């Protein structure tokens, strides 16, 4: 029976290239609950025990996750280095504690020895990175084999198009690997029988790379395919956040604007669509310094590109409008009334802003931030005008068109049915969180589908145009009592996309 936590490998290298001793540990744990704590309890040659927190690395499947811990110690300080290290792994979850302590003997790895593979696994990926950085064109692969195998060769089988085409990269075994990479004295193979092979994949601008490893011996071919799931390395997904700001009607309003900015940074949002953006009326001239979208943007660690415009007098004191914040440059933008009225003193005057954004590895997106009227106050006409505008802006160069914001139509209502019947835009939060209901409504068009949404009280949506080359992989409700705190009379909705 396997433990709830299992060491895969430990690394102990003293590198003159970086002038530090590095300790790192990769492990997998059973995913028993979302809230969990994983750490490495270790002691160096001084016998003092320390706790090193591990962080989530990546998901293997629904039941297993990789976790990783790393610490470095500079060579130039007076403090002694850890040297040889003794350690055990601890996993705390659901009020229980689980250990991998090498059956009560603890694990141990000598100073500057390279890599120790647990349980003498014959073949293991020991350089697994789960993300590709912006601009990264080459992917290094590092593989450990057991010396006793007398491996004839190690091969990386990889694809950048979901196995439509398969490439092979042959790994090299260099006896001076550790010296070349780290200026380390570790041997290859080392005293633990661990033999390191490496290769570099030229992935260019691929968004996702999948691969598996094979090792050819005289007797057979061994495989490491990540528990049957293959290894996956990909760029960061696209994150879109929508939020109605409640037009400066909140208590502790300034603190809540800071709270929103902090959440945008913490959630690593790429595009933000805001409604009920407010600035002082000032006889209709406005007051840019009080604009809530501007304030949020200025409080980001690095301000985004901002597009905003106003529609009408809000709550008797403010120019009320909409805005888009984009991490990436805006290539084109516009604002237009989609309502029959453009009277600034009428709340039925509704203006939408559009930003065209080129997102690396995704392409060109048209994003509309909208705040439409209720059904009885002109929603159908406004939505049709918005659809027509979006259609006029469409081109074959576009990856996607998104209509985002507060549409003032409850899920399943007559207005929502109007969107469904347009057969052009689909609800992405629903697609990510309730795919069966989504298919029933937007694909199968089953009768009486609205009953499935009776308990869904959303009026804020990200609608994606059919034919867009994006896929929603998750939808999260934010700015709740439990998640970043309430900042408005609306929740925020964060939808995450991958390219098709």
TABEL-V385670 format. One record per pair of residues at least 12 apart in sequence whose C-alpha atoms are under 7 Angstrom apart, sorted by the first residue. I is the first residue (numbers start at 1). J is the second residue. D is the distance in Angstrom with one decimal. If there is no record, write none. Layout:
{{I J D} {I J D}}
This chain:
{{4 29 5.5} {4 30 5.2} {4 98 6.5} {5 27 7.0} {5 28 5.8} {5 29 4.4} {5 30 6.6} {5 91 6.5} {5 98 6.9} {5 99 6.5} {5 100 6.0} {6 27 5.5} {6 28 5.5} {6 29 6.4} {6 100 5.9} {7 26 6.4} {7 27 4.4} {7 28 6.7} {7 118 6.0} {8 26 5.6} {8 27 5.1} {8 117 6.1} {8 118 5.3} {9 25 5.9} {9 26 5.6} {9 115 6.8} {9 116 5.5} {9 117 4.4} {9 118 5.5} {10 24 5.7} {10 25 4.5} {10 26 6.6} {10 115 5.8} {10 116 5.2} {10 117 6.7} {11 23 5.5} {11 24 5.1} {11 25 6.4} {11 114 5.6} {11 115 4.4} {11 116 6.3} {12 24 6.9} {12 109 6.9} {12 110 7.0} {12 111 5.8} {12 112 5.3} {12 113 5.9} {12 114 5.4} {12 115 6.5} {13 111 6.6} {13 112 4.1} {13 113 6.2} {13 114 5.4} {13 184 6.7} {14 112 5.0} {14 184 5.8} {15 182 4.8} {15 183 5.3} {15 184 4.8} {16 182 6.5} {16 183 5.1} {16 184 6.4} {17 182 5.4} {17 183 5.4} {19 74 5.9} {19 75 5.3} {20 72 6.2} {20 73 5.2} {20 74 4.2} {20 75 5.0} {21 72 5.5} {21 73 5.1} {21 74 6.4} {22 71 6.0} {22 72 4.5} {22 73 6.6} {23 70 5.7} {23 71 5.3} {23 72 6.3} {24 69 5.5} {24 70 4.2} {24 71 6.4} {25 68 5.7} {25 69 5.2} {25 70 6.4} {26 67 6.0} {26 68 4.7} {26 69 6.7} {27 66 5.8} {27 67 5.4} {27 68 6.4} {28 64 6.6} {28 65 5.4} {28 66 4.4} {28 67 5.9} {29 64 5.7} {29 65 5.5} {29 66 6.6} {30 63 5.7} {30 64 4.7} {30 65 6.6} {31 63 5.0} {31 64 5.2} {31 65 6.3} {33 93 6.8} {35 93 6.8} {36 92 5.8} {36 93 4.8} {37 91 5.9} {37 92 5.1} {37 93 6.6} {38 53 6.3} {38 54 5.4} {38 90 5.8} {38 91 4.6} {38 92 6.4} {39 51 6.6} {39 52 5.5} {39 53 4.3} {39 54 4.9} {39 89 6.0} {39 90 5.4} {39 91 6.7} {40 52 5.0} {40 53 6.4} {40 54 7.0} {40 87 6.7} {40 88 5.9} {40 89 4.7} {40 90 6.2} {41 87 5.5} {41 88 5.4} {41 89 6.2} {42 85 6.7} {42 86 5.6} {42 87 4.1} {42 88 6.5} {43 85 5.7} {43 86 5.4} {43 87 6.4} {44 82 4.3} {44 83 5.9} {44 84 5.7} {44 85 4.6} {44 86 6.5} {45 82 5.9} {45 83 5.9} {45 84 5.8} {45 85 6.6} {52 69 6.9} {53 69 6.4} {54 67 6.1} {54 68 5.2} {54 69 4.2} {55 67 5.5} {55 68 5.5} {55 69 6.3} {56 68 6.5} {58 130 6.7} {83 110 7.0} {83 111 4.6} {84 109 6.0} {84 110 4.3} {84 111 4.5} {85 108 5.6} {85 109 5.5} {85 110 6.2} {86 106 6.5} {86 107 5.7} {86 108 4.3} {86 109 6.6} {87 106 5.7} {87 107 5.2} {87 108 6.2} {88 100 5.9} {88 101 4.5} {88 106 5.5} {88 107 6.1} {89 101 6.3} {112 184 6.9} {112 185 6.6} {112 186 5.5} {113 186 4.8} {113 187 7.0} {113 190 6.6} {114 186 5.4} {115 194 6.8} {116 192 6.3} {116 194 6.8} {117 194 7.0} {120 146 6.8} {121 146 6.9} {122 145 5.3} {122 146 4.7} {123 144 5.8} {123 145 4.6} {123 146 6.7} {123 224 6.4} {124 143 5.8} {124 144 5.3} {124 145 6.6} {124 224 6.4} {125 142 6.3} {125 143 4.7} {125 144 6.4} {126 142 5.6} {126 143 5.5} {126 144 6.4} {127 141 5.8} {127 142 4.7} {127 143 6.9} {129 233 6.7} {130 232 6.4} {130 233 4.5} {130 234 6.6} {131 233 5.0} {131 234 4.8} {131 235 5.6} {131 236 7.0} {132 233 6.3} {132 234 5.2} {132 235 4.8} {133 235 6.4} {137 202 6.1} {137 203 5.3} {137 204 4.2} {137 205 6.2} {138 200 6.3} {138 201 5.5} {138 202 4.7} {138 203 5.6} {138 204 6.7} {139 200 5.5} {139 201 4.9} {139 202 6.5} {139 203 6.7} {140 199 6.0} {140 200 4.4} {140 201 6.3} {141 198 5.5} {141 199 5.2} {141 200 5.9} {142 196 6.9} {142 197 5.9} {142 198 4.5} {142 199 6.8} {143 196 5.7} {143 197 5.1} {143 198 6.0} {144 194 6.1} {144 195 5.4} {144 196 4.7} {144 197 6.3} {145 194 5.9} {145 195 5.2} {145 196 6.6} {146 193 5.7} {146 194 5.3} {146 195 6.1} {147 189 6.8} {147 193 5.0} {147 194 5.9} {147 195 5.7} {149 217 6.5} {150 217 6.4} {151 215 6.5} {151 216 5.9} {151 217 4.7} {152 216 5.5} {152 217 5.4} {153 215 5.9} {153 216 5.4} {154 170 6.1} {154 171 5.4} {154 214 5.7} {154 215 4.5} {154 216 6.4} {155 168 6.6} {155 169 5.7} {155 170 4.6} {155 171 5.8} {155 213 5.8} {155 214 5.3} {155 215 6.5} {156 168 5.6} {156 169 5.0} {156 170 6.3} {156 211 6.6} {156 212 6.0} {156 213 4.8} {156 214 6.6} {157 169 6.7} {157 211 5.4} {157 212 5.4} {157 213 6.2} {158 209 6.9} {158 210 5.6} {158 211 4.1} {158 212 6.6} {159 209 5.8} {159 210 5.5} {159 211 6.5} {160 206 6.0} {160 208 5.9} {160 209 4.7} {160 210 6.6} {169 199 6.9} {170 199 6.7} {171 197 5.7} {171 198 4.9} {171 199 4.7} {172 197 5.3} {172 198 5.4} {172 199 6.4} {173 196 6.3} {173 197 4.6} {173 198 6.7} {175 187 7.0} {175 188 5.0} {176 188 6.7} {207 234 5.6} {207 235 5.4} {207 361 6.2} {208 233 5.8} {208 234 4.1} {208 235 6.5} {209 232 5.8} {209 233 5.2} {209 234 6.1} {210 230 6.4} {210 231 5.5} {210 232 4.5} {210 233 6.4} {211 230 5.7} {211 231 5.2} {211 232 6.6} {212 224 6.0} {212 225 4.7} {212 230 5.4} {212 231 6.2} {213 225 6.3} {237 496 6.5} {237 497 5.7} {237 498 5.4} {238 270 6.3} {238 496 5.6} {238 497 5.0} {238 498 6.4} {239 269 5.0} {239 270 5.2} {239 271 6.5} {239 494 6.8} {239 495 5.9} {239 496 4.5} {239 497 6.4} {240 269 6.2} {240 270 6.1} {240 271 4.9} {240 272 5.9} {240 494 5.7} {240 495 5.3} {240 496 6.3} {241 269 6.7} {241 271 6.3} {241 272 4.7} {241 273 6.2} {241 492 6.9} {241 493 5.7} {241 494 4.4} {241 495 6.5} {242 272 5.9} {242 273 4.8} {242 274 5.9} {242 404 6.8} {242 405 5.7} {242 492 5.6} {242 493 5.4} {242 494 6.6} {243 273 6.5} {243 274 5.1} {243 275 6.4} {243 405 6.9} {243 491 6.7} {243 492 4.6} {243 493 6.8} {244 274 5.7} {244 275 4.4} {244 276 5.7} {244 406 6.7} {244 490 6.0} {245 274 6.8} {245 275 6.0} {245 276 5.3} {245 277 6.1} {245 488 5.6} {246 276 5.5} {246 488 5.5} {246 489 6.3} {247 276 4.8} {247 277 5.7} {247 278 5.0} {247 320 6.7} {248 278 6.3} {250 488 6.5} {256 487 5.4} {257 296 5.7} {258 296 6.5} {258 299 6.6} {260 296 6.9} {261 296 5.3} {261 297 7.0} {261 299 5.9} {261 300 5.4} {262 300 6.9} {263 484 6.7} {265 300 6.7} {270 326 6.0} {270 327 5.2} {271 325 5.6} {271 326 4.6} {271 327 6.4} {272 324 5.6} {272 325 4.9} {272 326 6.5} {273 323 5.9} {273 324 4.7} {273 325 6.6} {273 369 5.3} {273 404 6.6} {273 405 6.4} {274 322 5.6} {274 323 5.1} {274 324 6.3} {274 369 6.7} {274 405 6.9} {275 321 6.3} {275 322 4.5} {275 323 6.6} {275 370 6.9} {275 371 6.1} {275 405 6.6} {275 406 6.9} {276 320 5.5} {276 321 5.4} {276 322 6.0} {277 292 5.8} {277 293 6.1} {277 320 5.5} {277 321 5.0} {277 322 5.4} {277 323 6.9} {278 291 5.6} {278 292 5.7} {278 318 5.7} {278 319 5.6} {278 320 4.8} {278 321 6.5} {279 291 4.2} {279 292 6.5} {279 318 5.3} {279 319 5.4} {279 320 7.0} {280 317 6.1} {280 318 4.5} {280 319 6.2} {281 317 5.4} {281 318 4.3} {281 319 5.1} {286 319 6.3} {293 323 6.7} {304 325 5.7} {304 326 5.3} {304 327 4.9} {305 325 5.6} {305 326 5.1} {305 327 6.3} {305 328 6.9} {305 329 6.2} {305 330 6.8} {306 324 5.8} {306 325 4.7} {306 326 6.6} {307 323 5.5} {307 324 5.2} {307 325 6.6} {308 322 5.7} {308 323 4.1} {308 324 6.4} {308 353 6.6} {309 321 5.6} {309 322 5.9} {309 323 6.6} {309 335 6.8} {309 353 6.8} {310 322 6.3} {310 351 6.9} {311 344 6.3} {311 349 6.1} {311 350 5.5} {311 351 5.1} {312 344 4.1} {312 345 5.7} {312 346 6.2} {312 347 6.1} {312 349 6.3} {313 344 5.9} {313 345 5.4} {322 352 6.8} {322 353 6.7} {322 369 6.3} {322 370 6.8} {323 353 6.7} {323 369 6.3} {324 369 6.4} {328 357 6.5} {328 358 6.8} {328 359 6.3} {329 357 6.2} {330 355 6.2} {330 356 5.6} {330 357 4.8} {331 356 5.5} {331 357 5.8} {332 355 5.9} {332 356 5.1} {333 354 5.4} {333 355 4.4} {333 356 6.1} {334 353 5.8} {334 354 5.2} {334 355 6.8} {335 351 6.7} {335 352 5.6} {335 353 4.3} {335 354 6.2} {336 351 5.3} {336 352 5.6} {336 353 6.6} {337 350 5.6} {337 351 4.0} {337 352 6.3} {338 350 6.0} {338 351 5.9} {338 352 6.9} {338 382 5.0} {338 385 5.4} {338 386 6.0} {339 382 5.2} {348 373 6.4} {350 371 6.7} {350 372 6.2} {352 368 6.7} {352 369 5.8} {352 370 4.9} {353 368 5.7} {353 369 5.5} {354 366 6.9} {354 367 5.6} {354 368 4.4} {354 369 6.5} {355 367 5.4} {355 368 6.6} {362 499 6.2} {363 399 5.7} {364 397 6.9} {364 398 5.0} {364 399 5.5} {365 398 5.9} {365 399 5.8} {365 400 5.1} {365 401 5.9} {366 400 6.4} {366 401 4.7} {366 402 6.3} {367 401 6.0} {367 402 4.9} {367 403 6.3} {368 402 6.2} {368 403 5.0} {368 404 5.8} {369 403 6.6} {369 404 5.1} {369 405 5.5} {370 404 5.9} {370 405 4.9} {370 406 6.3} {371 405 6.0} {371 406 4.8} {371 407 5.6} {372 406 6.6} {372 407 4.9} {372 408 6.3} {373 407 6.9} {373 408 6.1} {374 408 5.1} {374 409 6.4} {375 409 6.8} {375 415 5.9} {399 468 5.7} {399 469 5.4} {400 465 6.8} {400 468 4.3} {400 469 6.1} {400 470 6.8} {401 464 6.0} {401 465 5.5} {401 468 6.7} {402 462 6.5} {402 463 5.6} {402 464 4.7} {402 465 6.4} {403 462 5.9} {403 463 5.0} {403 464 6.5} {404 461 5.7} {404 462 4.5} {404 463 6.2} {405 460 5.4} {405 461 5.6} {405 462 6.6} {406 459 6.0} {406 460 4.3} {406 461 6.6} {407 459 5.8} {407 460 5.8} {408 459 5.0} {409 459 5.0} {410 457 5.7} {410 458 5.6} {410 459 4.8} {411 453 6.0} {411 456 5.9} {411 457 6.1} {411 458 5.8} {411 459 6.6} {412 450 4.6} {412 453 5.4} {412 454 6.8} {420 442 6.5} {424 465 5.7} {424 466 5.5} {425 463 5.5} {425 464 5.2} {425 465 4.5} {425 466 5.8} {426 442 6.7} {426 463 5.1} {426 464 5.4} {426 465 6.7} {427 461 6.6} {427 462 6.1} {427 463 4.8} {427 464 6.8} {428 462 5.8} {428 463 6.0} {428 464 6.6} {428 472 6.1} {429 462 6.8} {429 475 5.0} {429 495 6.3} {431 472 6.8} {432 472 5.5} {432 473 5.3} {432 474 4.9} {432 475 5.7} {433 474 6.6} {433 475 6.1} {437 452 6.9} {469 499 5.9} {469 500 5.1} {470 497 6.2} {470 498 5.8} {470 499 4.5} {470 500 5.2} {471 497 5.3} {471 498 5.3} {471 499 6.0} {471 500 6.1} {472 495 6.7} {472 496 5.7} {472 497 4.4} {472 498 6.5} {473 496 5.8} {473 497 5.6} {473 498 6.8} {474 495 5.8} {474 496 5.3} {475 493 7.0} {475 494 5.6} {475 495 4.4} {475 496 6.4} {476 493 5.8} {476 494 5.1} {476 495 6.4} {477 491 6.6} {477 492 5.8} {477 493 4.8} {477 494 6.4} {478 491 6.1} {478 492 4.9} {478 493 5.9} {479 491 5.5} {479 492 5.7}}
